[in-house]
Amino acid sequence: MNKKLALLGVGVAVGSMMLVTSVYAGVGDAPGYETFKAAVKQTAAVSNVTRNVNVTLEDNGAQVVQVNSVIKSSGNDGAGSADVKVTSGGEVQTIRFYSQDGQRIMQTGGSDVYKVIDIDDAHGKLEGRGMQKHEPSPEALSDGEHVLDALVGNLKNYVTETNAGTGGGKELHFQLTGSQIPAVVNTVGSLLIKHGAMASTEKAVPAEVQSLGFDVAALRDALPKLTSDVKLDEIEMNSSVDGDLHITHQSGSLHVSGKDAQGTAHQLVLHIDMALSSMNSTVPDTVDLTGKTVEHIQFEKPEGRFGRGHEGNHTS
């Protein structure tokens, strides 16, 4: 189910991507980066929080996708909830998600049907597909951080820091444009964008995702697919950090240019805006399924290394 939520909670996925990109791009020992680095670690340690994530993708000045989401995490036994609205091509899709009482529950659009996936069952099936959760060791995290420090080097100087108010807060800013973006970052980023788009087009939407009632295929097809001359033109990030080293607000943009398979030029701009609030006081939304129409979604079981059998859906 984690994979499915990643597909549906587009705002969360993109927000995480921008956060990681910002960390990688600013590694160093300048004051601005050191503050940001410490704030990322401090904020990541907060498991009870409300995140408001808004994302837009523009193609040649026209909005292609807009995602508005509110994600609430309690930090207790995986309990949480999310409200996600995705607008694309004039169509609006909404998803409500609840993780409660050992179950994950979804409701889409105006449907009165609640899709239920048992967490233990879903975890077992995903492990059978080689998707089990892996927690890196502290040593591995430390080593990775040192490698990034060495690779990025002088980009630390592009992170600026200013004081905000009297409570010890900070405002952080980072921006790279054109030739300021290192060749290796541009090359790797361009390849990820190009091949990621190609892979998403080639792979069929899993049956379990289709049964959730959210049209992932339509959203995927609406996204521009760059195949040549792909490059990163600009990366920008702004963060507000409070006196306790928590990131309370972060915004950023990623500018990408390239051509599609027909040779049409595209200028893509991805905007992300994320606000964190109610740290350690968030109470996720819940739903009472008594008297509701419930459909249980079951995962396919893998057969051997490459094949899979199928367990159908059933309604209770």
Secondary structure, 3 states (H helix, E strand, C coil): CHHHHHHHCHHHHHHHHHHHHHHHHCCCCCHHHHHHHHHHHHHHCCCCEEEEEEEEEEECCEEEEEEEEEEEECCCCCCEEEEEEEEECCEEEEEEEEEECCEEEEEECCCCEEEEEEHHHHHHHHHHCCCCCCCCCHHHHHHHHHHHHHHHHHHHHHEEEEEECCCCEEEEEEEEEHHHCCHHHHHHHHHHHHHHHHHHHHCCCCHHHHCCCCCHHHHHHHCCCCCEEEEEEEEEEEEEECCCCCEEEEEEEEEEEEECCCCCEEEEEEEEEEEEECCCCCCCCCCCCCCCEEEECCCCCEECCCEECCCCCEEC
